[in-house]
Amino acid sequence: MAYNHGEQSLTNTIGDLPQNFLGSNNTHFLLPSSQFGTSLYGDNDEASAHYSFTQLKLKEIKFFDK
């Protein structure tokens, strides 16, 4: 069974989650360790997924059920 939606939807989601400018997200579950966009360009200036790096914010784990 193949995944028919491609990796672009996952790339877009991961690219939007760590954005930390005003109006982007309420809670940031991922740390923005590279360029994930700015409010100046309407978040359309994020780096290519190949050059992006992020990791889970450990403080935000409390939002998930165990």
C-alpha angles and dihedrals in degrees: 000000000000128000102243100191099067128220096283094087091053090046091052092049094049089046092056100043100070096046107126106182122115112287097014103100139346096221124021111214094176129056114235102229094163138021109312099161138279135239089243092075098030091259091295093117101073120135123256114278089245090066099038124105128185141154137196116274105237093206090062095056088093089077091067124078115241 
